[in-house]
Amino acid sequence: MRSISTLAKIIPLLLIVTVATFGFAANDWTMLGPEGGDSRSLAFNPKNPDQILLGTSSGLLFVSNDAGGSWAKFAHFGEGDDYVLDNIVFDPQNPNTIYVAVWSVNDHYTGDLFRTKDGGKTWQALPGMRGKSIRAVALAQSNSKTVVVGALDGVFRSTDGGDNWKLISPPGHKDIRNIESVAIDPKNSDVIYAGTWHLPWKTEDGGATWKNIKQGVIDDSDVFSIIIDHSNQSNVYVSACSGIYKSENAGDLFRKVQGIPGSARRTRVLQQDPVNAHVVFAGTTEGLWKTVDSGKTFKRVTPPNYIVNDVMVDPRNPNRVLVATDRSGVIVSNDSFTTFRASNRGFSGRQVATVIADRKDANTLYAGMVNDKDFGGVFVSRDAGANWMQVSDGLAGRDVFSLSQASNGAVVAGTSTGLFVLDPASRVWRAANSVVREKPGKAVKKKVGKKFVLVPGKAVVSTSQLKARVADVHAGERWIAASNAGLYTSNNNGKSWTVAEIPGESNFISLFVNGNEALASTIARVYASHDGGATWDVLKAPGQISRIFHASISDDKTVWLSTREGAFRSSDGGTRWERVYGIPQKNVLAVMPTGTRLLATGVNERGVFESIDGGKNWTRTSDSGLNLRRATVFRGRVLATSSFNGLWLSMEGNSASNQKTPRTVGSGGSSNR
């Protein structure tokens, strides 16, 4: 089964499944990047191959109308970000009919099959497939009304285009389950191949009987992909966790294809050239491979660090090939992968945990990534998000949860293991993790005159390295870092750090600094400092709180507490609290004071709530079509981090002109999914 890297979910899967399509409201938001990231599946309109659909691992479906040159949001499946879109199929006779199969990251045993009959304007979750974790879909070439679905509970078939379904694998069969791939013979729709998490199977009578076709296949192989040679139906290719296999007698006997090393044997997808049957592409966890001699030899045509999820060959020009990858988005080649480039304009599948604007240059943005080792780290844009450049040397693949900028222009990153600094004149990050602990020396007796007095001994100084996960960092007059090993402060721009002594606390998830006022929170308590982080005291929180997500403080010293039970505010340092109305009453992720504006976000909220009167009244931005996690103000507009699809900028009008330097938008302690 395909693996997936994602952030941890805060709320369990909702049982009600919805589909959002994007109309005029979506135009109120624009994708700001960074482009690329995780992409899962590709499919083209058979009557208009310039139209391509791109499936993601966050419930989003993107569309390109220029053969993959640019992308736009097309539909969103589900309430959250948990649906993985691994299979998209156009009806070849009527391309306005499209099927999208999904499964849930939150619960691998649930999912749905969606269908549109009007080219994507409206979608329906097909009743016969409701709640099923669907991993494979195929339409019969001889009759597109015949649809075969592979789900975790077996193989299903519809002969009326998805209106009605029948389980055609034996009910409760111990082996014909956990279906990962299906293929239908192009000339006989009763001949169906099914790949499971344990070897391949075949039926020649529409499911009345099945036989195991494991001869030649290493036992206990997950079968990810099955393709049937369009020029000779006896030739069947199977890809598995143990490599690639080919049969020349319709599955009676397989032989293992040579040429792909064992380290790259997890072959997720196979795709045959629609014109030249000898050309087959194999997408593996170590790059894209290609054979031009029907599998006798394979050659890798991309670097090994590309993880390939899907391959699409343009039927009009087989030299044009698009590839969906983990972390790198869509890769395109116009010469059958002699050369290739990224093609992600308008698409971002990146997990941006934090973003800041440069102190002196309003056009410069820094964005920190998580779950993106080779292609992540930190990206910088010098033109307000139009173009991005990766600046990650020295981070060694670490997740970046928080960013802050010091007065001298240096950028500080809080990562999965420690703190790093990017000096203004450098493109290389350096570690800033030296922790100094000083303990008083043992007192000794000393004679003073005729008396003996105790004199403090020489202090004992020890040093260590901060290797904790840093959820938030602030690089002000005093630098402060909130980590899962405690609060740390530095008075020398990060050259060394000391531990803030807060007995009984270690796992800090958020930090907010406004002048000399600072708040640091764990999931259960909030600590306040009135001297820029030199000393800390516990803040009395509302008694009904079960989980804190974030704490902040506005210019008028109002404290804002974002929790599972909603948002609360206190104007007297936590003595008295009142609930905040006008925003979600549960699962508020953050209330961010930004100059005269307050911006609030919540779990599974696709808009941002804004107040310009200190929180008395709130308005909501238009629906972005994405779940938004944090928001700040950038050049007068709302800039938000989505859960899994990069940065998005609201194009609605500016409601405040006296905007301060934009606040850091950080993860606030989000954990990996």
N, C-alpha and C positions, 0 to 999 in steps of 0.2 A: 504494500500500500504506500502511496506517496507520502513522504514526510512533509512537515510544514513548520516554519518558525514564525511565532507570533507572540503578542503580548498577552499577559494573563487577563482573563475576563473577570469583571467585577460582579456581573449579574448573570444568573443561570439563563439558559436558553428559554425564550418565550415560546409558548406553544402556538400562539397565533402567528401565522406566516403572512406577510404582506409583501407586495411588490410596489415600489415607487418608480414611476417613470418621470423623466425630466422634461419639463416644459419651460415656460418663461421664467419661473422662479429660479431655476438653476443658473440662468444667465446673470443673476445677481451675485454670483460667486465665481471667481476665476481661480484655477489651479496655479499656485505660485511655485510649485516644485518642492524639493529637487526631483527632477524627472527620473524615471526608472523604478527599480524595486521589484517586488514579487509579482509575477504574472503566471497564470496557470494553464490557459487553454486558448486556442485560436480556431476560428471557422470562417469561411468566406461564403458569400451569397453565390450559389452556382450560376445564377443568371446575370449577376453583376459582381464579379470578383473584386472590384474596387471596394465593395462594402465588406468589411471584416469586423467580426466581433471578438473581443478580448475578455476572457474571464479571469477573475482574481480570487484571492483567498480571503476576501473581506466582504463578500456579498455583492460586489459591484461588477456590473457589465459595462464595458466601454465599446464604442463604435468608431470605426474609421471609414470615411467615405472617399479616401484618396489612396487606397491600396496600402494602408499602413503608414502613410506619411505623417499623419496627425491623428489624435484621438480625442474623444469627448465622452462624458458620462452618458450612459444610455438607460440603465435600469439598476435598481437596487433591490435585492431579494432578502427578505427577513427584516426583523426589527433592529437587529444588532449588526455585528461585524463577523459573525461566526460561520457564515455559509461559504463553502469552498466550491467554486464553479469549475469543475474539471472537465465537463463535457457539454459542448454546444453543437447542435446538429440542425442544419437547414433541411427542409423538405425539398428535394431536387426538382420535383414537379411544381411545387408552389412555395417559393422561398419566403413568402409572407408568413408561412408556418415555421416556427423555430422552437426547438426543445432545448431547455437548459436544465441539466441535472445538478443537484447540490447535495452536499453532506455537511454536517455541522462539526466544527472544531471543538465546541463545548461538549457535545455528546456525539461521538463517532457513529452511534447507532440510530441517529435520526437524520432526516433530510427531506427532500421533495423533488418532484419533477414538474417544472413549469413549462407552459406552452403559450405561445402567442399565435394568433391567426391573422393579425393585422400588422405584421412587420415590426412589432414591439411597442405599439401604442398602448395595448392592454395585455396583461398576462394573467394566466390562471394556474393555480396549483392543482394538478390533476387529481381528482378524488381517489382514484384507485391506487395512487402512489403516495398518498399523504403520509408523512412521518417516516418514510423509508430512506435509509442511507444509500443513495444511488451513486455508484461509482463508474458506470458504463452505460452508454446508449448507442444503438445502431439502428439505422433505417434500411430496409431491404431495397436494393437497387431495382429489383424487378417489380416492386409494388411498395411505394413509399407509405402506404397506409399501415404496413406491417412494421411495428416498432418493437425492438427487443431491449429490455433493460436488465442490467446486472446490479443487484442490490445485495446487502449483507445477508438477507434472508432468502436469496435464491434468484432464479432467472424468471422474468415475467415477459409476456408478449401481448401486444394489442394488434388487432387486425383492422381497427377502425380509426387509426390515427391518434390513439391515446384516450378515447372515450371510455373504453372498457378494457379490462386486463385479466389475464389468466396466469397463474403460477404454472410454468411448464417444467420446472425442475421438481424432483420428488420432494414432497413436503417433509421437512425435518431431516433431510439427508445430512449425514455427518460430514460429507466431503463437498457436495455441490452447494456451497454457501460461501459467504464472503467473496462475492463475485467482483473482480477488479477490472475485467475486460471482456468484451463480447465482439463477435464478428459474424456476419451473415454472408453466406455464399451468394455472389452477385447474380447467379442464374437460378438458384433454387433456395427460396426463403425458408424452407424446412430444414436446411442444413445450417446449424448454428454452432459456433465455437464459444466456449466460456472459459475464461481464465480465473482461477481462484487464488486465494492466499496459500494454496497447497495444490499445485499442478493444474493442467488444462483438461477440459472435458469437451465432448462433442455429441450432438444429436443429429440424426439424419431424417427424423420423422416428426419434426416440430415439437420435440420434447417428450414424446411418448416413451422413448427409451434413450438412455445416455450411456456412453462408454468413456472410460478414462483413456486419454491419449498421452500417456507419460513415457512411452518407450523412447529412450535416449535423453530424457530430461532429468537432471539431477533432482533427487527426491526433496520434497519440502521446498519447492521453488515458488515464490510469489510471482504470478504471471501478470505483468503490468499491461502488456499490449499484444494484440493479435491482429495481423493483417493478412489478407488473401491476395495473392498476385492477380492483378487485373487482366493479365495476358494468359494466365494459366492457373485455373482454380486448384490444381493439385499442389501448387507451391504455397506453403503456409509458413509465415514467420511468426515466432513467438519470442517476446522479450520477458526476462524474469530477473529476479535478484541474483541469479547465478549466471546470467549472460544471455546471449541471443542463440536461438535455435531455429533451424529450418527443416521443413519436411517437404519432400517432393512427391509424396503419395497421400496428400490430404490428411495428414496427421497420424497415419499408421506408425510412422517411424520418424524421429527427429535426430538431427545431428547438430552438435554444437558448432556454431560459427567461430572461426579462428580470427585472430588479429586484434581483438580488443583485450587489453590486459585485465587481470582479475580485479585490480583496484577500481576499475571503471565498469564492473560488470552489472551494477544496478542500472539496467536500461529501462527508463521510464516510458519511452514512447518510440514507436517505429512509424515511418511514413515513406511510402513509395512514390517515386516520380510518376505523375499521371500519364506521361508520354513514353518515357524510357523505363521499361520494367526492370532493367538491370540495376537501376540506381535506387538505393534505399538509404534513408537517413536513420540514424539511431541516436536518440537523445539519452544521455547517461548522466550520472552524478559527477562525472569527470569530463564534461564537454560533449560536443556534437561530433559524431562519427559518420562516415559516408563510405558506401561501397558502390563501385561502378561495374561490378562483375557478379551481381546476384548473390552477394554474401561470401564469395570466396576470400576476399580480402577487404579489410576496413582501414580507413585512414582518419585520424582525428583532424578536424578542420577548424576547431576553436581552441583557445587555451584550456587547460584542464580544470581551471577554477570556475568554469561555467556549469551550473546545474540546470539541465534542460528538462522542461516539463511538457512541451508540445512543439510540433513542427508542422508548418503549413507550406505547401508548394503551390505556387500560382499556376492554374491549369493553362493559362494563355501563354505563359512564359516560365517554363519549369526552372530556368536559371534564377528566378526570383524566389527566394525562400525566406520565410519569417520563422523565428524561433522564440517561444515564450520561456523565460528563465526565472529562477529564483534570484532576487537581488539586482539583476541587470535589466529587468524589464524585457522589452522586445528587441531582438537583434534581427537585422535584415541584411540580405546579400542579393546582389543583382547578377552575380556570376557563379552561382551554385557553391558559394562559400570559398572561392579563391580569396576574396576579400569580403569584409562585412563591417557593419557599423550599428550603433544603437539607433533606434527609431521610436522615441518615447515622447515626442512633443504632445503635450496635453494629458499625459498619463503619469501618475505617480502612485506607486505601490509601496512607498517607503514609510517606515515608522519613525516619524520625527518626534523626539521626546522633548526638545527644547529649542527655542529660537530667540535670538536677541538682535537688536539693531545697533549698529556702531554708534558710539557716543558722538562722534564728530561728523560722520558722513551718513546722512539719512538714506542714502541709496544702498548702503552695505548691510547685508544680513548674514548672520551665522546660524547654521542649523545643525543640531546634534542628532545622530541616528542611533537606533538600537537594533539588535538582531541582524547585523549587516557587516560581517567582518571585513571581507576584502573590498567591498564596494561602499562601505559606510564611513563611520567616524564622524567627521565634521565637513560640511559643505559651506562655501562662502559665495555670495552673490554681490557683485559690485554695481549692479544695475537694477536694483529693487526687485530681484527675483526673476528677471527675464532669462538670465543664464547663470549656471552654477558651476563651481569648480571644487573638486574634492581636495581637502587639505587635511590629511590624516597621517602623514609620516610621523612616526614616533608613538602613535597610539596603539599600535600592534593589535588591531582588531577589537579594541575594547568598545563596549557600549558607552555612549555619551548621554547621560541623564540630565545634565545641567550645564549651562554656560553663563558666564558673567564677564564683564569687561572692567578692568582697572582704569584708574585715571590716566595712566601713562599709555593706554591703548592696548595693553596686553590682554589677551582673552584667556580665561581660566575655564577648564573643563572638569566637571565632576563625572567620573567614569565608574565602570563596574569594578575597577580595582584602583582606587586612588585618584589623585589630582594631577593635572597637567597644564602647562602654560605655553601659550603661543605668543611670542614676542612680536611686536609690530613689524619688525624688519626681517622676521624669519618665517619659513614655511614648515618648520619642524617643531613638533611639540616636545617639551622637556618635562620630566617628572618633577613634581614639587611635593614630595611626600615625607620629608624629614620631620619626625615627631620628637620633641625634646621633653623629657620628664625630669623634674628636679625634686629630690626628696631631701628634707633637712638632715644634716649629719647628726650622729649620736652626740648628745651633750656630754661634756667632760668637766671635771672639777678643776677649778683654777684658784690658786691662793691670791687673794687680794688683801694686802695688809695682813691682818691676823686671821682673816676669815677665808673660808673656801666658798666659792660661788659656782653655779652651773653655767657654763658657757656653751652656746650652740657650736656643734662641730661643723666641719666643712661640708657644704651641701654636696649630695651625690647626684651627679647628672648622668642620665642615660639617654640614648637615642635609639629610635626604631623607625620603621617605615610604615606609613599609612597604606594599607592594602584593602581597605574596606570599600564597600559600595557607597558612593557619594551621591545622594539623591538631589541635593541642592547646594549651591555655592554662591556666596556673595563676595565680590572683590571691591569693597569700599575702603574707607580709611583703615578699618580693621577687617581683614578677611575672615569669613566664617564659612565653615563647611558642615553640613548636616549629613551624617552617615549612619550606616547600620552598626557602627562601633562607637557611636557617640558624637558629641559636638566638638569641633576643633576650631581654634582661632589662631590667627597669625598677625603679628604686628610688624612684619618685615617683608610684606608682599610675597608671602608664600615660601620664603627661604627656609623657615622652620615653623612648626605648629605646636601648640600646647592643647591639652585636653581640658575642656570646660568641665569642672567637677559638678555633675548632677547625679547624685546618688540614686542607684536603682534604675537608671535609664541608659539605653544604648541605641536602640533602633529608631533613629529620627528619619522622618519621611518628607518633611517640607521645611522651608525656611523663607521668611519674608522680612525684608529690611526696608524701613522708611525713615531716613535720617538716623537719629539715635535710637529709634524704636525698632525692636526686632522681635519676631515670633518664630519659635522652632517647635514643631509638633511631632509627636509619635502618633500611633493610631488611637491612643487612649488619652493623652494629655497634651497640653500646650504650655510652653515656657516662654516667659516674656523677659526682655532686657530693655532697660531704659537708658543704658549707657553704651550703646553700640556693640553689645556682645561681651562686655567685660564681666558682668555678673548676670545671673539668671534666677528667676523665681517662677514657681508653678502658678499658672493662671487657673482660677476656678472656672470650670466649664459647666454647661447645662447638665443636669443629672440624667437626662434621658438619652444621652448620646451613647451609641454602641460602637461607632467607628468614625474616626476623623480622617478626612481626606486632605484638608489644607486649612491654613490659618493665615490671615493677612491683616494689615492695619492701614487705614487711609490717613490722609493729611490731617484730618481733624481728630485723630487718635481713636476713631471707632474701630473696634476689633470685629473682624468677619470670620466666622467659623463655618466651614463647609463640611458636612457630615452625611452619613447614611440617612439620618433622620431629617435632612434638609439643611437650610442655612440659618444661622443665628448671628445677631449682632449685639455688641455691648459698647456703651459709650462711657462706662466708668471702670474700665480695666478688668471686667469680668465679674463684678459684684452682682450685677443684674443683666439678664439676657432677654431678648425678645426675638421671636421667630420672624424671618424675612418672608414676606408674601410677594406674589407677583412673579416668582420664579418657581421651578419644580419644588415640591414639598418633600421629596425624597431624593437621595443620591445626588446631591450637589457636589460636583468635583472641585470647583474653585470659584470664589468671588475675588476678582482681581481689581483693586483700585489702580486707576491709570489717570493721573491728573484729576480732572473734574468728572471723570466717567468711571462707572463701575461696570465690569463685564463678568457675567456668571455663565458657567457651563454645567451640564449635568450628564449623567450616564444615559446613553441612547438618545440624547438630544441632538437634533440636526440643525439647530440654530443657536445663536448666542443672545442672552438676555442683557439688556443695557439700561442703566439708570444714569441720569444726569442731574438728579436732585438728591443725592445722598442716599439712595435706596428707597425713597418713598414710593416712587412709581417706576415701573419697568416696561420696556418695549422689547419685542423679540424680532430679531432679524428674519429675513426670509429663510425658507427651508433650503439648506445647502445640499440635501441628498446624502449627507455623510454624517457620521457620528463625530461630534467635535469635542475635544478634551480640554483645551485651554485657549484663552483668547487674550489678545493685547491690542493696542492701537498702533498702527503703522501708517504714517503719512496721513493721519486723520481717519483712516478706515479700520475696520475690524479685521485683524489677522488671527486666524485660528489654526491650531494643529488638529488634524483629524486623527482617528485612531490608527489607521493603516494606509492612508492615501495622501501623505504629505501635507503641505501648507496650502491654505485656501484664504483668499482675500475677498471680503465683501465689497461689492461694487456700489452698494447703497451710499447715499450722500453722507457727508461729514456733519455730525451733529454737535461738534465742539471744535473751536479753533484754538483754545489755549492748552494744547496738548503738551505734556512734559515729554522727556526722553522715554521711549517705550520701555515698559517693564519686561524683564525676563519672563518668557513663558516656558515653564519647565514641567518635568514629568510628575513632580510632587510625590515621588515614591512609587510610581507604577512598577509593577513587577512583571517578569517575563511570562508570556503565555506558553 
